Amino acid sequence: MLNIFKNHKAIFILILAFFILIRLPGLNLPYHQDENTWLRNASTALGQSGHPPLGDMIYWSTAKIFGFNHFHYAPFIFSILNLIILFLFVRYRFGLKEALLAALFFATSFYNVLASIMVDTDGQVLPLFFLLSTFLFYKWQEAAIPNRKIIYGILI
């Protein structure tokens, strides 16, 4: 029987390439509605935007690194990290076939495509921390070596 998932790295790279390709046109869209408010908040001094510290740091860093014309890059980068973590987590818990299917569904989900190019990074930052904490929780729960259990516990 031909195993379609034998070269899983190539399949994942194809999914990642597709993931990136369908989002590239959205990176240069003009800002709309309240996205300009996020830009104004990012132009304030660190700690003065009214956002929680992590969100404030993300917006402030995005403005410094990419500039105000490329604010869509931050959620795009977070979305790529989400795809990778989702793939690793599902592969760890359920298997390779399931991980590739989850990555494909995640790559083509309309909400994820939209959230990955919106200036409001909550649509990508919150899932990132959820996926990370869930993955680390299972690693912590299954760790046999006490030192690893401590490390996973701290990372959670």
N, C-alpha and C positions, 0 to 999 in steps of 0.2 A: 504494500500500500504506500502510495506517495505521501510523504509527510510535508504538507504545505508550510508548516511552522518550523521546519528544520533550520532554515536560515532566518531566525527570528530577529537578528540584529539588522539585517537588510530590510525586513518588513517594518521594523520600528523606525528606521531611518526614513523610509518612504512615508510613513504616517506623519513623522515629524516634519518632513519637507512639505507635505500637503497641508499640515497644520499652519506652517509659516506662510505658504503661498496664498492661502485664502484670507489671511489677515494683512498681508503687505499693502494692498490698496487702501485699507482703512487707516494706516499709520499717518497718512498725509491729509486726512479729511480736516476741514476747518472745524474749529470748536463750535459747539452749539449750546444753546440754552444756558444751563448753570455751569458748564465747564469753564467759562471765563472766571467765575467766582473762585474755583479751585486755583486758577492761575494767580489771581490776586492774593489769595491766602498764602500761596507759596512764595510770593514776593516779599512777605513780611519777614522779620527776624525770626530765627529759630525759637520756638516756644511762644510766639505771639499770634499764631493763626487761629487759635480757638479749637484746634483739633487735639485729640489725644497725642501723647508724645511720639508714639511709633508712626502714626499717620502724618504728623507734622514733619518728622524726620524724612519720611519717604517723599513727601511733596517738596520739601526744601532741597533734598539731595537731587531729586529729578530736575529741578530748576537749575541747580548748579552744574550737574553733569551733562544734561541734554539740551538745556536752554528751554525757553518758553515756547518755542515753535515746534518742539518735538516731545511734548508732554505725553503723547500716546505711547512712547517707548516703555515707560515704567510698567504699566499693566501688561504690555506685550511680553516683557521679560518675565514677569511673575507668572503669566499663563504658560510659558514654556517650562518653567520650573514645576508648575502644577502638573503638566502632562508627564514629565519625567518621574515625579514622585508618585503620581497615580499609577503609572506603569509598574514601578518598582514595588509598590505596596500590593497591588493586585497580583502580581507575579509571585510575591512572597506568600500571600495568603491563599491564593486559589489556583495558580498555575499560569503557564505561558500563554496558552490559547485565550484564556479569559483576560489576561493583561493586554494582549494585543487588541482584542475586541473592545475592552474598556477605553484604551487609548484612541481607537478609531472613533468610537461614539463621542468621546470627549472632544476630539478634534473637530467633529462636524456638528456638535450641538450649537444651535443658534444662540442660546444664552451665552455660552462660553465665547463664541466668536464676538458677539457684541461686547461682553464684559472685558475681553482682552484688548479692546481698542478704545475704551472709554476712559476719560481722565480720572473719573472716580475709581480709584484702585481697589475699593472694598470688594468688588466683584471678583478680584483675583487674590488679594491679600488674605482675606478671611478663609477661602478654601485652602490656600497654601498652609496656613497654620493648623487647620483642621486635619488635612492630610498628613502633615508632619507629626502632629501629636498622636494621631491614630496609629501611624506606622511605628513610631517610637514606643507607644504603649504596648503593642504586640511584641516588639523586640524585647522590651523590658519584661513582659510577662513570661516569655519563653527563654529568657537568659538563664543559663545554668551556672555560669561563673558569677560569684558575688560582685566582683569589680565591674563587670559589664552591666549588671543589674543597676549598680549605683550610677554608672555613666548614663545609661538610658533614662534613669529616673531624673537625673539632673537636666538632661536635654529636654525631657517632657516639660 
